[in-house]
Amino acid sequence: MVQAHDKLLRPRTFQVGDLVLVLRRPILAHRKLGGKFEPTWEGPFVIETVYE
């Protein structure tokens, strides 16, 4: 099962200045105001620091 999951993962590398979208995951499970039409991504954001 783990091997099948790992085959689907793609290694991603980011560099300073890249634009990325961030997946919105609310910490508290509460009722969504926008329902299914609420956006699931936020951004674009600029990467300022890259950690290895």
Secondary structure, DSSP 8 states (H G I E B T S, - for coil): -HHHHHHH-------TT-EEEEE---SS----SSGGGS-SEEEEEE------
